[in-house]
Amino acid sequence: MAAPEIFDRSARRHRRDRAEPDYPAHAFLRAAMLEGITERLGAVRREFTDFLDLGCFDGAFHAPPGARTARCDAGFAFAHRSGGVQADEDRLPFADASFDCVISAGVLDQVNDLPGALALIRRVLRPDGLFLGAFVGGGSLPTLRSALRVGDGERPAARVHPMVDVRAAGDLLMRAGFALPVADLETLDVGYGDLGRALADLRGMAATNILADRRPLARAALAEAALAFAAAGSGGRTRERVDIVFLTGWAPDPSQPVPARRGSATARLSDALGR
């Protein structure tokens, strides 16, 4: 029996299609993720020839000169705009060992089967291929979460989906079979004049509520949430925090360094420390 799905796949596709026409006006968060991914890619001293941009949005990721890039998105409009294919990240249509580098920015926090998606990413990588990912992590949007709870009053509802923190993300990389896994965190601070502007950004980046078990926010509750959001700020601006989790992992290959066998050391740590 299949486990119940957290996210509504149909709603996710619809939200992405709705966001596509005006997406560049709200792309600052993914731009920050792509900047971090590009920096990490630049630190790797080897060339990659076949890239997969997984969750491609408007195709803003640019591979190094001479490399080929396939693109994939869960939404039809984004896939069509970027010349890619439409598919969910946990249902990839690519053959094993098709790419030597997979990048994914801004989508893995909305995947029903994240462990399965990571395992598929590893499978489509060639041996010693590189995966670089980024997504919104646990602890993000604390002010918005608090304001929505105030708006709901005594009948709270799930308004923001569960998010993966950096420690759990590293564990998931290991479970998916990646070698040399690394998960690290960067934080963005964003200012908003009111709750409406924050919600407009979330709609514009296809990041509104797609939980399978969701209910609409009543107008009165939205008004209460807006007051709480404004009260959390000062000088007419409310600050919001977004944590970005970055993932780095390699498809296993015999050429990669491995930890020494336990008990194989030939020197004592106390000697190395001069004690």
C-alpha positions in Angstrom: 0.0 0.0 0.0 1.4 3.4 -1.1 2.0 6.0 1.6 -0.3 9.0 1.5 1.2 11.9 -0.4 1.9 15.2 1.5 1.6 17.5 -1.6 -1.1 17.8 -4.2 0.7 17.1 -7.5 -2.1 18.6 -9.6 -2.2 21.8 -7.5 1.6 22.1 -7.7 1.5 21.9 -11.5 -1.3 24.5 -11.6 0.6 26.9 -9.3 3.7 26.6 -11.4 1.8 27.3 -14.6 0.1 30.3 -12.9 3.5 31.7 -11.8 5.3 31.3 -15.2 4.3 34.5 -17.0 5.6 36.9 -14.3 8.2 34.7 -12.6 11.3 36.9 -13.3 9.8 39.6 -11.1 9.8 37.2 -8.1 12.9 35.1 -8.9 15.3 36.6 -6.3 15.3 33.6 -4.0 16.1 31.1 -6.8 18.7 33.6 -8.1 20.4 33.4 -4.7 20.3 29.6 -4.8 21.8 29.5 -8.3 24.5 31.9 -7.3 25.5 29.6 -4.5 25.4 26.5 -6.8 27.5 28.3 -9.4 30.1 29.2 -6.7 30.3 25.6 -5.6 30.5 24.4 -9.2 33.4 26.8 -9.8 35.3 25.4 -6.9 35.4 21.9 -8.5 38.5 21.4 -10.7 37.0 19.3 -13.4 34.9 19.7 -16.5 31.3 18.6 -16.9 29.7 18.1 -20.3 26.1 17.0 -19.7 24.0 18.9 -17.1 20.4 18.3 -15.9 18.6 21.4 -14.6 16.0 19.8 -12.4 13.2 22.1 -11.5 14.3 24.6 -14.2 11.7 27.3 -13.8 12.6 29.8 -16.6 15.9 28.2 -17.5 18.0 30.8 -15.8 20.8 28.3 -15.0 23.6 28.5 -17.5 26.1 25.7 -17.8 29.8 26.4 -18.6 30.6 27.1 -22.3 30.5 23.9 -24.4 28.4 21.9 -22.0 24.9 20.6 -22.8 21.9 21.2 -20.5 18.7 19.2 -20.4 15.9 20.8 -18.4 13.0 19.4 -16.5 10.1 21.0 -14.5 7.0 19.7 -12.8 5.0 22.5 -14.5 4.1 22.4 -18.2 4.6 26.1 -18.8 8.1 26.3 -17.3 9.1 23.1 -19.1 7.8 24.5 -22.4 9.4 27.9 -21.8 12.9 26.4 -21.2 12.7 23.7 -23.9 12.6 21.0 -21.3 10.4 18.0 -20.3 7.6 18.0 -17.8 8.1 15.5 -14.9 8.0 15.4 -11.1 11.4 15.1 -9.4 10.5 11.7 -7.9 9.3 10.4 -11.2 12.2 11.2 -13.6 12.0 10.0 -17.2 15.8 9.9 -17.8 18.0 6.8 -18.3 20.6 5.8 -15.7 24.0 7.5 -16.1 22.7 10.2 -18.5 24.4 13.2 -16.9 27.7 14.0 -15.2 26.2 17.0 -13.2 22.7 17.5 -11.9 21.7 20.9 -10.4 18.4 21.6 -8.6 17.4 25.0 -7.2 14.2 25.8 -5.4 12.0 22.7 -5.8 13.1 19.8 -3.6 11.2 21.1 -0.6 7.9 20.4 -2.6 8.6 16.8 -3.5 6.4 14.0 -2.1 9.1 11.4 -2.0 12.3 13.3 -1.4 14.4 10.3 -0.5 13.2 8.7 -3.7 14.0 11.8 -5.7 17.5 11.9 -4.4 18.0 8.3 -5.2 16.8 8.9 -8.8 19.2 11.9 -9.1 22.1 9.6 -8.1 21.0 7.0 -10.6 20.9 9.4 -13.6 24.4 10.6 -12.7 27.4 8.8 -14.2 30.0 7.4 -11.8 31.8 10.3 -10.1 29.1 12.7 -11.3 28.2 15.7 -9.2 24.9 16.8 -7.6 24.4 20.3 -6.4 21.0 21.3 -4.9 19.4 24.1 -3.0 16.0 24.5 -1.4 14.2 26.4 1.4 15.0 24.7 4.7 13.5 24.3 8.1 13.2 27.4 10.2 12.3 29.6 7.3 9.4 32.2 7.3 9.0 32.3 11.1 7.2 35.7 11.0 4.7 34.5 8.4 4.1 31.3 10.2 3.4 33.1 13.4 1.1 35.6 11.7 -1.0 32.9 10.1 -1.4 31.1 13.4 -2.7 34.3 14.9 -5.2 34.6 12.0 -6.5 31.1 12.4 -7.1 31.7 16.1 -8.4 28.6 17.9 -8.7 26.6 14.7 -5.1 26.4 13.4 -4.5 24.9 10.0 -1.4 23.8 8.2 -0.5 26.9 6.0 3.2 26.3 5.3 4.4 22.9 4.5 6.9 20.9 6.6 10.6 21.7 5.7 13.8 19.7 5.9 16.6 21.1 8.1 20.2 21.0 7.2 21.1 18.0 9.4 18.2 15.9 8.0 19.2 16.9 4.5 22.7 15.5 5.0 21.3 12.3 6.3 19.1 12.0 3.2 22.1 12.4 0.9 23.8 9.5 2.7 20.7 7.3 2.6 20.4 8.0 -1.2 23.8 6.6 -1.7 25.8 9.7 -2.4 29.6 9.8 -1.7 31.2 12.7 0.1 27.9 14.3 1.1 27.8 17.8 2.3 24.9 19.9 3.5 25.3 23.5 4.5 23.1 26.5 5.3 22.9 30.2 4.2 20.4 32.7 5.4 18.6 35.5 3.6 16.9 38.4 5.3 14.0 39.9 3.3 11.9 43.0 4.2 8.3 43.5 3.4 5.9 46.5 3.7 2.9 44.3 4.4 1.7 40.7 4.3 0.2 41.1 0.9 3.6 41.8 -0.6 5.0 38.7 1.0 2.1 36.5 -0.2 2.5 38.0 -3.7 6.1 36.9 -3.8 5.2 33.4 -2.7 2.5 33.2 -5.4 5.0 34.6 -8.0 7.6 32.0 -7.2 5.1 29.1 -7.1 5.6 28.6 -3.3 2.1 28.9 -1.9 0.3 26.1 0.0 0.1 22.8 -2.0 -0.5 20.5 0.9 -2.9 17.7 0.0 -4.8 18.4 3.3 -5.3 22.2 3.1 -8.2 24.6 3.6 -8.6 28.2 2.4 -7.8 31.1 4.6 -11.0 33.1 5.4 -11.0 36.9 4.7 -11.3 37.7 8.4 -8.4 35.4 9.3 -6.3 37.0 6.6 -7.0 40.4 8.0 -5.9 39.3 11.5 -2.8 37.7 10.0 -2.0 40.9 8.2 -2.2 42.9 11.5 0.0 40.4 13.3 2.6 40.5 10.4 2.7 44.3 10.5 3.0 44.3 14.3 6.1 42.1 14.1 8.0 44.8 12.2 9.1 48.3 12.8 9.4 51.5 10.7 6.8 50.1 8.3 8.9 47.1 7.4 8.7 43.5 8.6 11.8 41.3 8.3 11.5 37.7 7.3 14.2 35.0 7.3 14.7 32.4 4.7 17.2 29.5 5.3 18.6 28.0 2.1 19.9 24.4 2.4 22.7 23.6 -0.1 23.5 20.0 -0.9 26.6 18.5 -2.5 27.0 14.9 -3.3 28.9 12.6 -5.7 27.8 9.5 -7.5 30.0 6.7 -6.1 33.2 5.8 -8.1 36.2 3.6 -7.1 38.5 6.6 -7.8 37.0 8.6 -4.9 38.8 8.9 -1.5 37.3 6.7 1.2 37.7 6.9 5.0 40.5 4.8 6.5 39.4 1.5 8.1 38.7 1.8 11.8 41.7 0.9 13.9 44.2 1.2 11.0 45.9 4.4 12.3 49.7 4.2 12.7 50.1 7.2 15.0 48.4 8.3 18.2 46.2 11.5 18.3 47.9 12.5 21.5 51.3 12.5 19.9 50.0 14.6 17.0 48.6 17.1 19.6 51.9 17.2 21.5 50.5 15.7 24.6 
